[in-house]
Amino acid sequence: MLDVALIRESADWPGNVDWDGLSLAAVTTAIRHSLNADFETQAATYEIAVKLTDDDEVQSLNQAYRGKDKPTNVLSFPMVQQDLLEATANTDDGEVLLGDIVLASGVVAAEAAEKGVSIADHATHLIVHGTLHLLGYDHMNPVDAEAMEALEIRALASMGLPDPYSEH
């Protein structure tokens, strides 16, 4: 079972979007398209927090955890090592905190405008991307990047969203 907690800390995020529903849909879709699709139906509860905040907080987190003194669109903070994900169903208390995903309002809005997509659609892509990071996917080398992008493209297509990596 999946439990997605939304934390909206910045008023900069558009108020006309169902952020709870969007976050749940993006996380669920990412998991369904991953090698961990069974997390959705297992007895254990898999928890992910999605935090919508501002650029200043993301810049602070990016500096503290990645040594980069600038805001970025999304950060993921996995709580389970990739090699231990398979054993998470055997948790003692029935709950597994997979991790946190943090999005920066200004960066996300600027990128959405540049791409010509809505903030909600871009945020959906970034939550899918962040969820895959929590599941151990990465893009540090070309082969892994291609595999992760393909998963994102399939997940987003299943939600009726276009390929975010397309030039068109």
DSSP file (Angstrom, degrees, kcal/mol; ACC not computed):
  #  RESIDUE AA STRUCTURE BP1 BP2  ACC     N-H-->O    O-->H-N    N-H-->O    O-->H-N    TCO  KAPPA ALPHA  PHI   PSI    X-CA   Y-CA   Z-CA
    1    1 A M              0   0    0      0, 0.0    45,-3.5     0, 0.0     2,-0.4   0.000 360.0 360.0 360.0 146.4    0.0    0.0    0.0
    2    2 A L  E     -a   46   0A   0     38,-0.3     2,-0.4    43,-0.2    45,-0.2  -0.855 360.0-172.5-108.8 141.1    1.2    3.5   -0.7
    3    3 A D  E     -a   47   0A   0     43,-2.8    45,-2.3    -2,-0.4     2,-0.6  -0.954   6.0-172.5-131.3 112.7    0.9    6.6    1.5
    4    4 A V  E     -a   48   0A   0     -2,-0.4     2,-0.6    43,-0.2    45,-0.2  -0.925   5.6-162.1-110.4 118.6    1.9    9.9    0.0
    5    5 A A  E     -a   49   0A   0     43,-2.5    45,-3.1    -2,-0.6     2,-0.5  -0.878   6.8-151.9-101.6 124.6    2.0   12.9    2.4
    6    6 A L  E     -a   50   0A   0     -2,-0.6     2,-0.5    43,-0.2    45,-0.2  -0.829   9.3-170.8 -97.4 131.3    2.0   16.3    0.8
    7    7 A I  E     -a   51   0A   0     43,-3.0    45,-3.1    -2,-0.5     2,-0.8  -0.964   2.1-169.5-121.1 111.2    3.7   19.1    2.6
    8    8 A R  E     +a   52   0A   0     -2,-0.5    45,-0.2    43,-0.2    43,-0.1  -0.860  18.4 159.9-106.3 103.1    2.9   22.5    1.0
    9    9 A E        +     0   0    0     43,-2.8     2,-0.4    -2,-0.8    44,-0.2   0.486  54.9  62.4-103.4  -5.1    5.2   25.1    2.6
   10   10 A S    >   -     0   0    0     42,-1.0     3,-1.0    43,-0.1    -1,-0.1  -0.976  61.1-151.5-127.3 135.0    5.2   27.8    0.1
   11   11 A A  T 3  S+     0   0    0     -2,-0.4     4,-0.1     1,-0.2    -1,-0.1   0.496  86.2  86.9 -77.2  -3.1    2.2   29.9   -1.1
   12   12 A D  T 3   +     0   0    0      2,-0.1    -1,-0.2     3,-0.0     3,-0.1   0.666  65.9  94.5 -71.2 -16.6    4.0   30.3   -4.5
   13   13 A W  S <  S-     0   0    0     -3,-1.0     4,-0.1     1,-0.1    93,-0.0  -0.597  94.6 -95.2 -78.2 136.2    2.5   27.0   -5.7
   14   14 A P    >   -     0   0    0      0, 0.0     3,-0.7     0, 0.0    -1,-0.1  -0.191  26.7-148.1 -54.0 136.7   -0.7   27.6   -7.8
   15   15 A G  T 3  S+     0   0    0      1,-0.2     4,-0.1    -4,-0.1    -2,-0.0   0.571  87.5  71.9 -83.9  -9.6   -3.8   27.2   -5.6
   16   16 A N  T 3  S+     0   0    0      2,-0.1     2,-0.4     3,-0.0    -1,-0.2   0.199  82.1  89.5 -92.3  17.8   -6.0   25.9   -8.4
   17   17 A V  S <  S-     0   0    0     -3,-0.7     2,-1.7    -4,-0.1     3,-0.2  -0.928  77.5-130.4-116.6 137.3   -4.2   22.5   -8.5
   18   18 A D     >  +     0   0    0     -2,-0.4     4,-2.8     1,-0.2     5,-0.2  -0.654  33.4 176.8 -81.1  84.6   -5.2   19.4   -6.4
   19   19 A W  H  > S+     0   0    0     -2,-1.7     4,-2.6     1,-0.2     5,-0.2   0.836  74.3  55.3 -65.5 -33.7   -1.6   18.9   -5.2
   20   20 A D  H  > S+     0   0    0      2,-0.2     4,-2.3     1,-0.2    -1,-0.2   0.960 113.1  41.3 -61.8 -49.7   -2.5   16.0   -3.0
   21   21 A G  H  > S+     0   0    0      1,-0.2     4,-2.6     2,-0.2    -2,-0.2   0.897 115.1  51.0 -64.4 -41.6   -4.1   14.1   -5.9
   22   22 A L  H  X S+     0   0    0     -4,-2.8     4,-2.6     2,-0.2     5,-0.2   0.927 111.6  47.5 -62.0 -45.8   -1.4   15.1   -8.3
   23   23 A S  H  X S+     0   0    0     -4,-2.6     4,-2.6     2,-0.2     5,-0.3   0.926 113.0  47.8 -62.9 -45.6    1.4   13.8   -5.9
   24   24 A L  H  X S+     0   0    0     -4,-2.3     4,-2.6    -5,-0.2     5,-0.2   0.922 113.6  47.8 -61.5 -44.4   -0.4   10.6   -5.2
   25   25 A A  H  X S+     0   0    0     -4,-2.6     4,-2.5     2,-0.2    -2,-0.2   0.913 113.3  47.5 -63.6 -42.9   -1.0    9.9   -8.9
   26   26 A A  H  X S+     0   0    0     -4,-2.6     4,-2.3     2,-0.2    -2,-0.2   0.928 115.3  44.2 -66.1 -45.3    2.6   10.8   -9.8
   27   27 A V  H  X S+     0   0    0     -4,-2.6     4,-2.5    -5,-0.2     5,-0.2   0.946 115.3  48.3 -63.7 -48.4    4.1    8.6   -7.1
   28   28 A T  H  X S+     0   0    0     -4,-2.6     4,-2.5    -5,-0.3    -2,-0.2   0.910 112.6  48.3 -59.6 -44.1    1.8    5.7   -7.8
   29   29 A T  H  X S+     0   0    0     -4,-2.5     4,-1.4    -5,-0.2    -1,-0.2   0.905 110.6  50.9 -65.4 -41.9    2.4    5.8  -11.5
   30   30 A A  H  < S+     0   0    0     -4,-2.3     3,-0.3    -5,-0.2     4,-0.3   0.933 112.3  46.8 -60.7 -45.2    6.2    5.9  -11.1
   31   31 A I  H >< S+     0   0    0     -4,-2.5     3,-1.5     1,-0.2     5,-0.2   0.910 108.1  55.9 -64.7 -41.5    6.1    2.9   -8.8
   32   32 A R  H 3< S+     0   0    0     -4,-2.5    -1,-0.2     1,-0.3    -2,-0.2   0.808 110.4  46.0 -60.1 -29.3    3.8    1.0  -11.2
   33   33 A H  T 3< S+     0   0    0     -4,-1.4    -1,-0.3    -3,-0.3    -2,-0.2   0.404 103.7  81.3 -94.4   1.9    6.3    1.5  -14.0
   34   34 A S  S X  S-     0   0    0     -3,-1.5     3,-0.9    -4,-0.3    -3,-0.0  -0.387  96.2-101.2 -98.9 178.2    9.3    0.5  -11.8
   35   35 A L  T 3  S+     0   0    0      1,-0.2     3,-0.3    -2,-0.1    -4,-0.1   0.560 120.0  62.9 -72.5  -8.0   10.7   -2.9  -10.8
   36   36 A N  T >   +     0   0    0     -5,-0.2     3,-2.4     1,-0.2     4,-0.3  -0.066  59.6 130.8-107.1  30.8    9.0   -2.3   -7.4
   37   37 A A  G X   +     0   0    0     -3,-0.9     3,-1.3     1,-0.3     4,-0.3   0.770  62.8  69.6 -56.8 -27.1    5.4   -2.3   -8.8
   38   38 A D  G >> S+     0   0    0     -3,-0.3     4,-1.4     1,-0.3     3,-1.1   0.639  76.1  82.6 -69.6 -12.2    4.4   -4.7   -6.1
   39   39 A F  G <4 S+     0   0    0     -3,-2.4     7,-0.3     1,-0.3    -1,-0.3   0.837  84.9  60.9 -57.7 -31.0    4.8   -2.0   -3.4
   40   40 A E  G <4 S+     0   0    0     -3,-1.3   -38,-0.3    -4,-0.3    -1,-0.3   0.800 114.8  30.8 -67.4 -28.4    1.4   -0.8   -4.3
   41   41 A T  T <4 S+     0   0    0     -3,-1.1    -1,-0.2    -4,-0.3    -2,-0.2   0.482  92.3 109.6-112.4  -4.8   -0.3   -4.1   -3.4
   42   42 A Q  S  < S-     0   0    0     -4,-1.4     4,-0.1     1,-0.1    -3,-0.0  -0.286  75.9-118.7 -69.7 159.3    1.9   -5.4   -0.6
   43   43 A A  S    S+     0   0    0      2,-0.1    -1,-0.1    46,-0.1    -4,-0.0   0.831  91.7  88.0 -67.3 -32.7    0.6   -5.5    3.0
   44   44 A A  S    S-     0   0    0      1,-0.1     2,-0.6    45,-0.1    51,-0.2  -0.326  82.9-123.2 -65.1 150.3    3.4   -3.1    4.1
   45   45 A T  E     - b   0  95A   0     49,-3.4    51,-3.1   -43,-0.0     2,-0.6  -0.877  19.6-155.0 -98.3 120.9    2.7    0.6    3.8
   46   46 A Y  E     -ab   2  96A   0    -45,-3.5   -43,-2.8    -2,-0.6     2,-0.4  -0.865  14.0-158.5 -98.8 119.4    5.3    2.5    1.7
   47   47 A E  E     +ab   3  97A   0     49,-3.2    51,-2.4    -2,-0.6    52,-1.0  -0.826  16.4 174.2-107.8 135.1    5.5    6.1    2.7
   48   48 A I  E     -ab   4  99A   0    -45,-2.3   -43,-2.5    -2,-0.4     2,-0.5  -0.999  17.6-149.4-134.4 135.0    6.8    9.0    0.6
   49   49 A A  E     -ab   5 100A   0     50,-2.0    52,-2.7    -2,-0.4     2,-0.5  -0.902   6.5-162.2-104.1 133.1    6.6   12.7    1.5
   50   50 A V  E     -ab   6 101A   0    -45,-3.1   -43,-3.0    -2,-0.5     2,-0.6  -0.969   9.0-164.8-113.8 119.4    6.3   15.3   -1.2
   51   51 A K  E     -ab   7 102A   0     50,-3.4    52,-2.8    -2,-0.5     2,-0.7  -0.919   9.0-161.9-111.8 122.3    7.3   18.8   -0.1
   52   52 A L  E     +ab   8 103A   0    -45,-3.1   -43,-2.8    -2,-0.6   -42,-1.0  -0.901  35.4 143.2-100.4 111.9    6.4   21.8   -2.2
   53   53 A T  E     - b   0 104A   0     50,-2.5    52,-2.3    -2,-0.7     2,-0.2  -0.541  45.1 -79.9-134.3-163.6    8.6   24.7   -1.0
   54   54 A D     >  -     0   0    0     50,-0.2     4,-1.8    -2,-0.2     5,-0.2  -0.523  39.6-102.6-105.8 172.8   10.5   27.7   -2.3
   55   55 A D  H  > S+     0   0    0      1,-0.2     4,-2.9     2,-0.2     5,-0.2   0.849 115.4  59.8 -62.9 -36.4   13.8   28.1   -4.0
   56   56 A D  H  > S+     0   0    0      1,-0.2     4,-2.2     2,-0.2    -1,-0.2   0.924 107.2  44.7 -61.8 -44.9   15.6   29.4   -0.8
   57   57 A E  H  > S+     0   0    0      2,-0.2     4,-2.5     1,-0.2    -1,-0.2   0.920 114.6  48.5 -66.1 -41.8   14.9   26.2    1.1
   58   58 A V  H  X S+     0   0    0     -4,-1.8     4,-2.9     1,-0.2    -2,-0.2   0.894 110.0  52.5 -65.9 -38.0   15.9   24.0   -1.8
   59   59 A Q  H  X S+     0   0    0     -4,-2.9     4,-2.3     2,-0.2    11,-0.3   0.923 109.8  49.2 -61.1 -43.1   19.1   26.0   -2.3
   60   60 A S  H  X S+     0   0    0     -4,-2.2     4,-2.5     2,-0.2    -2,-0.2   0.919 114.2  44.8 -62.0 -44.8   19.9   25.4    1.4
   61   61 A L  H  X S+     0   0    0     -4,-2.5     4,-2.7     2,-0.2     5,-0.4   0.896 111.9  52.5 -65.8 -40.5   19.2   21.7    1.1
   62   62 A N  H  X S+     0   0    0     -4,-2.9     4,-1.8     1,-0.2     6,-1.7   0.884 112.5  45.6 -63.6 -38.9   21.2   21.5   -2.2
   63   63 A Q  H  X S+     0   0    0     -4,-2.3     4,-1.1     4,-0.3    -2,-0.2   0.935 115.9  45.5 -67.6 -47.2   24.1   23.2   -0.5
   64   64 A A  H  < S+     0   0    0     -4,-2.5    -2,-0.2    -5,-0.2    -1,-0.2   0.882 127.3  25.0 -66.6 -39.8   24.0   21.1    2.7
   65   65 A Y  H  < S+     0   0    0     -4,-2.7    -3,-0.2    -5,-0.2    -1,-0.2   0.685 136.0  24.8-103.8 -20.2   23.6   17.7    1.0
   66   66 A R  H  < S-     0   0    0     -4,-1.8    -3,-0.2    -5,-0.4    -2,-0.1   0.454  94.0-121.7-124.1  -4.7   25.1   18.1   -2.5
   67   67 A G  S  < S+     0   0    0     -4,-1.1     2,-0.6    -5,-0.5    -4,-0.3   0.728  71.1 128.4  70.3  21.4   27.6   20.9   -2.0
   68   68 A K        -     0   0    0     -6,-1.7     2,-1.8     2,-0.1    -1,-0.2  -0.943  50.3-153.5-115.4 114.3   25.8   23.0   -4.7
   69   69 A D        +     0   0    0     -2,-0.6   -10,-0.1    -6,-0.1    -9,-0.1  -0.426  66.0  77.2 -88.9  63.5   24.9   26.5   -3.6
   70   70 A K  S    S-     0   0    0     -2,-1.8    -2,-0.1   -11,-0.3     2,-0.1  -0.971  83.5 -98.2-159.3 154.9   22.0   27.1   -6.0
   71   71 A P        -     0   0    0      0, 0.0     2,-0.3     0, 0.0   -12,-0.1  -0.420  36.3-167.2 -74.2 157.8   18.4   26.0   -6.1
   72   72 A T        -     0   0    0    -17,-0.1    32,-0.3    -2,-0.1    35,-0.2  -0.887  31.5-109.0-136.9 168.0   17.4   23.1   -8.3
   73   73 A N  S    S+     0   0    0     -2,-0.3    31,-1.8     1,-0.2     2,-0.3   0.924  93.1   3.8 -69.7 -44.5   14.0   21.8   -9.5
   74   74 A V  E     -C  103   0A   0     29,-0.2     2,-0.4    33,-0.1    -1,-0.2  -1.000  55.3-167.3-146.4 142.3   13.8   18.6   -7.4
   75   75 A L  E     -C  102   0A   0     27,-2.3    27,-2.9    -2,-0.3     2,-0.4  -0.976  10.2-157.0-125.1 143.8   15.7   16.8   -4.7
   76   76 A S  E     -C  101   0A   0     -2,-0.4    25,-0.2    25,-0.2    55,-0.0  -0.971   5.1-166.4-122.4 138.1   15.2   13.3   -3.5
   77   77 A F  E     -C  100   0A   0     23,-3.1    23,-1.6    -2,-0.4     2,-0.1  -0.809  14.1-156.9-124.7  88.6   16.2   11.9   -0.1
   78   78 A P  E     -C   99   0A   0      0, 0.0    21,-0.3     0, 0.0    20,-0.1  -0.372  12.1-170.4 -66.9 141.8   16.0    8.1   -0.1
   79   79 A M  S    S+     0   0    0     19,-2.9     2,-0.4     1,-0.1    20,-0.2   0.480  71.9  58.8-107.4  -8.4   15.6    6.4    3.3
   80   80 A V  S    S-     0   0    0     18,-0.8    -1,-0.1    54,-0.3     5,-0.1  -0.987  86.1-120.9-125.6 129.6   16.2    2.9    2.0
   81   81 A Q    >>  -     0   0    0     -2,-0.4     3,-1.9     1,-0.1     4,-0.6  -0.375  26.7-118.1 -65.3 145.5   19.3    1.7    0.3
   82   82 A Q  G >4 S+     0   0    0      1,-0.3     3,-1.2     2,-0.2     4,-0.4   0.877 113.3  54.3 -53.3 -43.0   18.7    0.3   -3.2
   83   83 A D  G 34 S+     0   0    0      1,-0.2    -1,-0.3     2,-0.1     3,-0.1   0.597 108.6  50.7 -72.2  -8.5   20.0   -3.1   -2.3
   84   84 A L  G X4 S+     0   0    0     -3,-1.9     3,-1.0     1,-0.1     4,-0.3   0.456  81.7  92.2-104.1  -3.4   17.6   -3.3    0.7
   85   85 A L  G X< S+     0   0    0     -3,-1.2     3,-1.3    -4,-0.6     4,-0.3   0.860  80.3  59.0 -59.8 -36.6   14.4   -2.4   -1.2
   86   86 A E  G 3  S+     0   0    0     -4,-0.4     3,-0.4     1,-0.3    -1,-0.2   0.786 105.9  48.9 -64.7 -27.1   13.6   -6.0   -1.9
   87   87 A A  G X  S+     0   0    0     -3,-1.0     3,-1.6     1,-0.2    -1,-0.3   0.392  81.0  98.4 -93.8   3.5   13.5   -6.9    1.8
   88   88 A T  G X   +     0   0    0     -3,-1.3     3,-1.3    -4,-0.3    -1,-0.2   0.753  68.2  69.8 -68.3 -23.3   11.2   -4.0    2.8
   89   89 A A  G 3  S+     0   0    0     -3,-0.4    -1,-0.3     1,-0.3    -2,-0.1   0.702  90.2  65.7 -65.5 -17.0    8.0   -6.1    2.9
   90   90 A N  G <  S+     0   0    0     -3,-1.6    -1,-0.3   -46,-0.0    -2,-0.1   0.082  73.2 145.8 -92.4  23.6    9.4   -7.8    6.0
   91   91 A T    <   -     0   0    0     -3,-1.3     3,-0.2     1,-0.1     5,-0.1  -0.294  52.1-132.8 -63.5 145.6    9.3   -4.7    8.1
   92   92 A D  S    S+     0   0    0      1,-0.2    -1,-0.1     3,-0.1    -3,-0.0   0.877 102.9  33.0 -67.5 -39.6    8.5   -5.2   11.8
   93   93 A D  S    S-     0   0    0      2,-0.3    -1,-0.2     0, 0.0     3,-0.1   0.404 108.9-113.1-102.8   3.0    5.8   -2.5   12.1
   94   94 A G  S    S+     0   0    0      1,-0.2   -49,-3.4    -3,-0.2     2,-0.4   0.532  83.1 104.9  82.2   5.3    4.4   -2.7    8.6
   95   95 A E  E     -b   45   0A   0    -51,-0.2     2,-0.5   -49,-0.0    -2,-0.3  -0.965  45.3-172.1-124.9 138.7    5.6    0.7    7.5
   96   96 A V  E     -b   46   0A   0    -51,-3.1   -49,-3.2    -2,-0.4     2,-1.0  -0.973  14.6-150.6-129.2 116.3    8.5    1.6    5.2
   97   97 A L  E     -b   47   0A   0     -2,-0.5   -49,-0.2   -51,-0.2     3,-0.1  -0.764  14.7-177.5 -85.8 104.6    9.6    5.3    4.8
   98   98 A L  E     -     0   0A   0    -51,-2.4   -19,-2.9    -2,-1.0   -18,-0.8   0.852  46.3-100.8 -72.8 -34.5   11.0    5.3    1.3
   99   99 A G  E     -bC  48  78A   0    -52,-1.0   -50,-2.0   -21,-0.3     2,-0.3  -0.931  35.3 -62.0 147.3-169.4   12.0    9.0    1.5
  100  100 A D  E     -bC  49  77A   0    -23,-1.6   -23,-3.1    -2,-0.3     2,-0.4  -0.886  23.7-159.4-120.9 146.4   11.3   12.6    0.7
  101  101 A I  E     -bC  50  76A   0    -52,-2.7   -50,-3.4    -2,-0.3     2,-0.4  -0.997  13.6-167.0-123.2 129.4   10.9   14.5   -2.6
  102  102 A V  E     -bC  51  75A   0    -27,-2.9   -27,-2.3    -2,-0.4     2,-0.4  -0.973   0.9-166.5-124.7 127.0   11.3   18.3   -2.4
  103  103 A L  E     -bC  52  74A   0    -52,-2.8   -50,-2.5    -2,-0.4     2,-0.6  -0.901  15.6-136.8-115.6 142.6   10.4   20.7   -5.2
  104  104 A A  E  >  -b   53   0A   0    -31,-1.8     4,-2.5    -2,-0.4     5,-0.3  -0.866   9.7-149.6-100.2 120.0   11.3   24.4   -5.6
  105  105 A S  H  > S+     0   0    0    -52,-2.3     4,-2.5    -2,-0.6     5,-0.2   0.895  92.2  45.1 -58.3 -48.1    8.5   26.7   -6.7
  106  106 A G  H  > S+     0   0    0      2,-0.2     4,-2.5     1,-0.2    -1,-0.2   0.920 115.5  45.4 -66.2 -44.8   10.5   29.3   -8.6
  107  107 A V  H  > S+     0   0    0      2,-0.2     4,-2.6   -35,-0.2     5,-0.2   0.926 114.7  48.5 -64.6 -44.7   12.7   26.8  -10.5
  108  108 A V  H  X S+     0   0    0     -4,-2.5     4,-2.5     1,-0.2    -2,-0.2   0.918 112.8  48.0 -62.9 -43.3    9.7   24.6  -11.4
  109  109 A A  H  X S+     0   0    0     -4,-2.5     4,-2.2    -5,-0.3    -1,-0.2   0.914 112.9  48.1 -64.0 -42.8    7.7   27.6  -12.6
  110  110 A A  H  X S+     0   0    0     -4,-2.5     4,-2.3     2,-0.2    -2,-0.2   0.918 113.5  46.8 -64.7 -43.8   10.6   28.9  -14.7
  111  111 A E  H  X S+     0   0    0     -4,-2.6     4,-2.3     2,-0.2    -2,-0.2   0.901 110.9  52.3 -65.7 -40.4   11.3   25.5  -16.3
  112  112 A A  H  X>S+     0   0    0     -4,-2.5     5,-2.4    -5,-0.2     4,-1.2   0.924 110.8  47.4 -61.3 -43.8    7.6   25.0  -17.0
  113  113 A A  H  <5S+     0   0    0     -4,-2.2     3,-0.3     1,-0.2    -1,-0.2   0.914 111.8  50.5 -63.4 -42.3    7.4   28.3  -18.7
  114  114 A E  H  <5S+     0   0    0     -4,-2.3    -1,-0.2     1,-0.2    -2,-0.2   0.866 115.0  43.1 -62.7 -37.3   10.5   27.6  -20.7
  115  115 A K  H  <5S-     0   0    0     -4,-2.3    -1,-0.2    -5,-0.1    -2,-0.2   0.594 110.4-122.3 -84.6 -12.4    9.1   24.2  -21.8
  116  116 A G  T  <5S+     0   0    0     -4,-1.2     2,-0.3    -3,-0.3    -3,-0.2   0.831  71.6 119.3  73.5  32.4    5.7   25.6  -22.5
  117  117 A V      < -     0   0    0     -5,-2.4    -1,-0.3    -6,-0.2    -2,-0.1  -0.807  69.4 -91.6-122.7 165.7    3.9   23.3  -20.1
  118  118 A S     >  -     0   0    0     -2,-0.3     4,-2.3     1,-0.1     5,-0.2  -0.364  31.1-119.1 -73.1 157.1    1.8   23.9  -17.0
  119  119 A I  H  > S+     0   0    0      1,-0.2     4,-2.9     2,-0.2     5,-0.2   0.903 116.0  54.5 -60.6 -40.8    3.4   24.0  -13.6
  120  120 A A  H  > S+     0   0    0      1,-0.2     4,-2.2     2,-0.2    -1,-0.2   0.917 108.7  46.7 -61.5 -44.2    1.3   21.0  -12.6
  121  121 A D  H  > S+     0   0    0      2,-0.2     4,-2.0     1,-0.2    -1,-0.2   0.901 114.5  47.0 -65.9 -40.1    2.5   18.9  -15.5
  122  122 A H  H  X S+     0   0    0     -4,-2.3     4,-2.4     2,-0.2    -2,-0.2   0.914 111.8  50.5 -67.9 -41.2    6.1   19.8  -14.9
  123  123 A A  H  X S+     0   0    0     -4,-2.9     4,-2.4     2,-0.2     5,-0.2   0.889 107.1  55.3 -62.4 -38.4    5.7   19.1  -11.2
  124  124 A T  H  X S+     0   0    0     -4,-2.2     4,-2.4    -5,-0.2    -1,-0.2   0.938 108.3  48.1 -58.2 -47.3    4.2   15.7  -12.1
  125  125 A H  H  X S+     0   0    0     -4,-2.0     4,-2.8     1,-0.2    -2,-0.2   0.930 112.1  49.2 -58.7 -45.5    7.2   14.8  -14.2
  126  126 A L  H  X S+     0   0    0     -4,-2.4     4,-2.8     1,-0.2    -1,-0.2   0.839 110.0  50.5 -67.6 -32.6    9.5   15.9  -11.3
  127  127 A I  H  X S+     0   0    0     -4,-2.4     4,-2.5     2,-0.2    -1,-0.2   0.898 111.3  48.6 -71.3 -39.6    7.6   13.8   -8.8
  128  128 A V  H  X S+     0   0    0     -4,-2.4     4,-2.2    -5,-0.2    -2,-0.2   0.947 114.0  47.5 -59.2 -48.0    7.8   10.8  -11.0
  129  129 A H  H  X S+     0   0    0     -4,-2.8     4,-1.7     1,-0.2    -2,-0.2   0.930 113.0  47.7 -58.4 -48.7   11.5   11.5  -11.5
  130  130 A G  H  X S+     0   0    0     -4,-2.8     4,-1.9     1,-0.2    -1,-0.2   0.880 109.2  53.5 -63.0 -39.2   12.0   11.9   -7.7
  131  131 A T  H  X S+     0   0    0     -4,-2.5     4,-1.2     1,-0.2    -1,-0.2   0.913 105.9  52.9 -62.4 -42.7   10.1    8.7   -6.9
  132  132 A L  H  <>S+     0   0    0     -4,-2.2     5,-2.5     1,-0.2     3,-0.3   0.880 106.5  53.8 -61.7 -36.7   12.3    6.7   -9.3
  133  133 A H  H ><5S+     0   0    0     -4,-1.7     3,-1.9     1,-0.2    -1,-0.2   0.915 104.8  53.9 -61.6 -41.4   15.4    8.1   -7.4
  134  134 A L  H 3<5S+     0   0    0     -4,-1.9   -54,-0.3     1,-0.3    -1,-0.2   0.782 106.2  54.3 -62.7 -24.7   13.9    6.9   -4.1
  135  135 A L  T 3<5S-     0   0    0     -4,-1.2    -1,-0.3    -3,-0.3    -2,-0.2   0.309 128.7 -96.6 -92.0   7.4   13.6    3.5   -5.8
  136  136 A G  T < 5S+     0   0    0     -3,-1.9    -3,-0.2     1,-0.3     2,-0.2   0.445  78.1 137.6  96.6  -0.1   17.3    3.4   -6.7
  137  137 A Y      < +     0   0    0     -5,-2.5    -1,-0.3    -6,-0.2     2,-0.3  -0.512  26.4 172.3 -77.8 149.8   17.2    4.7  -10.3
  138  138 A D        -     0   0    0     -2,-0.2    10,-0.3     6,-0.1     9,-0.1  -0.913  37.0-145.4-149.2 174.2   19.8    7.2  -11.3
  139  139 A H        +     0   0    0     -2,-0.3     6,-0.1     9,-0.1    -2,-0.0  -0.163  56.5 122.5-138.2  39.9   21.2    9.0  -14.3
  140  140 A M  S    S+     0   0    0      5,-0.0    -1,-0.1     2,-0.0     3,-0.0   0.701  78.5  32.0 -80.0 -19.7   24.9    9.3  -13.4
  141  141 A N  S  > S-     0   0    0     -3,-0.1     4,-2.8     1,-0.1     5,-0.2  -0.928  91.5-106.2-132.8 161.4   26.0    7.5  -16.6
  142  142 A P  H  > S+     0   0    0      0, 0.0     4,-2.3     0, 0.0     5,-0.2   0.838 116.2  50.7 -57.6 -38.1   24.5    7.4  -20.1
  143  143 A V  H  > S+     0   0    0      2,-0.2     4,-2.0     1,-0.2     5,-0.2   0.942 114.9  42.4 -67.4 -47.1   23.1    3.9  -19.8
  144  144 A D  H  > S+     0   0    0      1,-0.2     4,-2.7     2,-0.2     5,-0.2   0.888 113.6  53.5 -65.8 -38.6   21.3    4.5  -16.5
  145  145 A A  H  X S+     0   0    0     -4,-2.8     4,-2.7     1,-0.2     5,-0.2   0.917 108.9  48.7 -62.3 -43.5   20.1    7.9  -17.7
  146  146 A E  H  X S+     0   0    0     -4,-2.3     4,-2.0    -5,-0.2    -1,-0.2   0.905 112.9  47.6 -63.8 -41.8   18.6    6.4  -20.8
  147  147 A A  H  X S+     0   0    0     -4,-2.0     4,-1.9     2,-0.2    -2,-0.2   0.915 113.9  46.7 -66.1 -43.0   16.8    3.7  -18.8
  148  148 A M  H  X S+     0   0    0     -4,-2.7     4,-2.4   -10,-0.3    -2,-0.2   0.921 112.0  50.3 -66.6 -43.5   15.5    6.1  -16.2
  149  149 A E  H  X S+     0   0    0     -4,-2.7     4,-2.8     1,-0.2    -1,-0.2   0.893 108.1  53.7 -60.9 -40.0   14.3    8.5  -18.9
  150  150 A A  H  X S+     0   0    0     -4,-2.0     4,-2.3     2,-0.2    -1,-0.2   0.906 109.0  48.9 -62.4 -41.2   12.5    5.7  -20.7
  151  151 A L  H  X S+     0   0    0     -4,-1.9     4,-2.7     2,-0.2    -2,-0.2   0.926 112.0  48.8 -62.3 -44.6   10.7    4.8  -17.4
  152  152 A E  H  X S+     0   0    0     -4,-2.4     4,-2.9     1,-0.2     5,-0.3   0.921 110.7  50.5 -60.9 -44.8    9.7    8.4  -16.9
  153  153 A I  H  X S+     0   0    0     -4,-2.8     4,-2.4     1,-0.2    -1,-0.2   0.919 113.1  45.5 -61.0 -45.2    8.4    8.7  -20.5
  154  154 A R  H  X S+     0   0    0     -4,-2.3     4,-1.9     2,-0.2    -1,-0.2   0.916 113.8  49.1 -65.3 -43.3    6.3    5.6  -20.2
  155  155 A A  H  X S+     0   0    0     -4,-2.7     4,-0.6     1,-0.2    -2,-0.2   0.939 114.3  44.6 -61.8 -47.6    4.9    6.6  -16.8
  156  156 A L  H ><>S+     0   0    0     -4,-2.9     5,-2.8     1,-0.2     3,-1.0   0.886 109.8  55.3 -66.4 -38.5    4.0   10.1  -18.0
  157  157 A A  H ><5S+     0   0    0     -4,-2.4     3,-1.7     1,-0.3    -1,-0.2   0.881 102.5  57.1 -60.9 -37.1    2.5    8.7  -21.2
  158  158 A S  H 3<5S+     0   0    0     -4,-1.9    -1,-0.3     1,-0.3    -2,-0.2   0.707 107.3  49.5 -67.2 -17.6    0.2    6.5  -19.1
  159  159 A M  T <<5S-     0   0    0     -3,-1.0    -1,-0.3    -4,-0.6    -2,-0.2   0.342 124.3-105.5 -98.5   3.5   -1.0    9.7  -17.4
  160  160 A G  T < 5S+     0   0    0     -3,-1.7    -3,-0.2     1,-0.3    -2,-0.1   0.685  78.2 133.1  81.1  18.9   -1.6   11.4  -20.8
  161  161 A L      < -     0   0    0     -5,-2.8    -1,-0.3    -6,-0.1    -2,-0.2  -0.798  54.8-113.6-105.3 146.9    1.5   13.6  -20.5
  162  162 A P        -     0   0    0      0, 0.0    -1,-0.1     0, 0.0    -3,-0.0  -0.201  43.5 -78.1 -74.9 166.5    4.0   14.2  -23.3
  163  163 A D    >   -     0   0    0      1,-0.2     3,-1.0     2,-0.1   -10,-0.1  -0.494  37.6-156.3 -61.6 115.8    7.6   13.1  -23.4
  164  164 A P  T 3  S+     0   0    0      0, 0.0    -1,-0.2     0, 0.0   -15,-0.0   0.640  90.6  55.0 -74.3 -12.0    9.5   15.7  -21.2
  165  165 A Y  T 3  S+     0   0    0    -16,-0.1     2,-0.1     3,-0.0    -2,-0.1   0.461  82.0 111.6 -98.9  -2.3   12.7   15.0  -23.0
  166  166 A S    <   -     0   0    0     -3,-1.0     0, 0.0     1,-0.1     0, 0.0  -0.443  65.7-140.7 -71.8 144.5   11.4   15.6  -26.5
  167  167 A E              0   0    0      1,-0.2    -1,-0.1    -2,-0.1    -2,-0.0   0.635 360.0 360.0 -76.5 -14.5   12.7   18.7  -28.3
  168  168 A H              0   0    0      0, 0.0    -1,-0.2     0, 0.0    -2,-0.0   0.426 360.0 360.0 -96.2 360.0    9.3   19.4  -29.7
